[in-house]
Amino acid sequence: MSHSADIELPKKLQFLWEPSRFKIAYGGRGGAKSWAVARTLLLMGAQKPLRVLCAREFQNSIS
């Protein structure tokens, strides 16, 4: 059975599909990083088994 899915990623996050042991996405607010990484990991996990550590820094306010 073959599955196919297409997702649109911002150009700066295309590196998520390149082979690498560690991948770090950083930048300001509203860059779609969390959503892009989550979608990419879901698709990669459907293709082969993965071990993932995903950490995220957040702020309660911008003051």
Residue frames relative to the residue before (quaternion, step in Angstrom):
aa qw qx qy qz dx dy dz
M 1.0000 0.0000 0.0000 0.0000 0.00 0.00 0.00
S 0.1645 -0.7952 0.5805 0.0608 3.55 -0.85 0.99
H 0.1412 -0.7795 0.6069 0.0639 3.54 -0.94 0.93
S 0.0547 -0.7875 0.6135 0.0184 3.52 -1.09 0.70
A 0.0769 0.7760 -0.6229 0.0628 3.55 -1.03 0.80
D 0.1753 -0.7685 0.6082 0.0939 3.53 -1.03 0.81
I 0.0108 -0.7701 0.6377 0.0116 3.53 -0.97 0.85
E 0.3475 -0.7103 0.5700 0.2234 3.53 -1.16 0.60
L 0.0813 -0.7882 0.6100 0.0095 3.53 -0.78 1.10
P 0.5472 -0.5656 0.4798 0.3879 3.57 -1.13 0.52
K 0.6327 -0.5748 0.3613 0.3725 3.57 -1.04 0.76
K 0.6631 0.5248 -0.3110 0.4337 3.59 1.00 -0.79
L 0.7157 0.4207 -0.2553 0.4956 3.63 1.23 -0.28
Q 0.3618 0.7415 -0.4889 0.2834 3.60 1.22 0.26
F 0.5485 0.6363 -0.3875 0.3797 3.59 1.19 -0.50
L 0.5217 0.6569 -0.4144 0.3530 3.61 1.17 -0.38
W 0.6948 0.4635 -0.2732 0.4772 3.61 1.14 -0.54
E 0.5730 0.5777 -0.3906 0.4305 3.61 1.25 -0.12
P 0.5395 -0.6351 0.4368 0.3389 3.60 -1.00 0.78
S 0.2649 0.7325 -0.5892 0.2150 3.56 -0.87 1.01
R 0.5046 -0.6582 0.4579 0.3202 3.57 -1.02 0.73
F 0.7893 0.1475 -0.0600 0.5930 3.57 0.98 -0.87
K 0.0469 -0.7763 0.6285 0.0098 3.55 -1.05 0.80
I 0.0440 -0.8043 0.5922 -0.0202 3.56 -0.77 1.04
A 0.0995 -0.7672 0.6325 0.0383 3.55 -0.83 1.04
Y 0.0737 0.8028 -0.5859 0.0828 3.58 -0.74 1.01
G 0.3422 0.7238 -0.5567 0.2216 3.52 -1.26 0.36
G 0.7238 -0.4594 0.3201 0.4032 3.52 -1.35 -0.08
R 0.7193 -0.4268 0.3347 0.4342 3.50 -1.38 -0.11
G 0.8200 0.3089 -0.2003 0.4382 3.54 -1.22 0.53
G 0.4836 0.6928 -0.4238 0.3265 3.59 1.16 0.40
A 0.4676 -0.7089 0.4101 0.3327 3.61 1.30 0.11
K 0.3021 0.7912 -0.4899 0.2067 3.58 1.19 0.41
S 0.6819 0.4949 -0.3041 0.4445 3.60 0.77 -0.97
W 0.6747 0.4875 -0.2938 0.4698 3.58 0.90 -0.90
A 0.6663 0.5076 -0.3107 0.4492 3.59 0.90 -0.88
V 0.6609 0.4938 -0.3095 0.4728 3.58 0.92 -0.87
A 0.6503 0.5187 -0.3226 0.4517 3.61 0.91 -0.86
R 0.6737 0.4870 -0.2989 0.4686 3.60 0.86 -0.90
T 0.6515 0.5141 -0.3159 0.4598 3.57 0.95 -0.87
L 0.6706 0.4946 -0.3053 0.4609 3.60 0.91 -0.86
L 0.6120 0.5427 -0.3507 0.4561 3.59 1.04 -0.68
L 0.6887 0.4684 -0.2840 0.4750 3.57 0.90 -0.89
M 0.6537 0.5009 -0.3175 0.4700 3.60 0.95 -0.81
G 0.6574 0.5158 -0.3039 0.4576 3.58 1.01 -0.80
A 0.6255 0.5202 -0.3365 0.4743 3.58 1.16 -0.52
Q 0.6707 0.5012 -0.2915 0.4625 3.59 1.17 -0.53
K 0.7942 -0.0980 0.1002 0.5912 3.59 0.99 -0.84
P 0.6185 -0.5510 0.3923 0.4000 3.61 -1.16 0.45
L 0.0861 -0.8012 0.5920 0.0123 3.56 -1.01 0.87
R 0.1832 -0.7044 0.6643 0.1703 3.51 -1.32 0.39
V 0.0138 -0.8394 0.5378 -0.0778 3.55 -0.51 1.22
L 0.0665 -0.7208 0.6864 0.0702 3.52 -1.18 0.73
C 0.0190 -0.7969 0.6028 -0.0361 3.53 -0.65 1.13
A 0.0081 -0.7996 0.5990 -0.0420 3.58 -0.64 1.15
R 0.0612 -0.8030 0.5928 -0.0080 3.54 -1.06 0.77
E 0.2557 -0.7397 0.6033 0.1536 3.55 -0.93 0.94
F 0.0095 0.8005 -0.5992 0.0127 3.57 -0.98 0.80
Q 0.2705 -0.7353 0.5978 0.1700 3.53 -1.29 0.40
N 0.4593 -0.6884 0.4913 0.2718 3.56 -1.02 0.80
S 0.7934 0.0141 -0.0113 0.6084 3.59 1.15 -0.52
I 0.4284 -0.7014 0.5025 0.2682 3.57 -1.22 0.31
S 0.4926 0.6652 -0.4299 0.3606 3.59 1.25 0.25
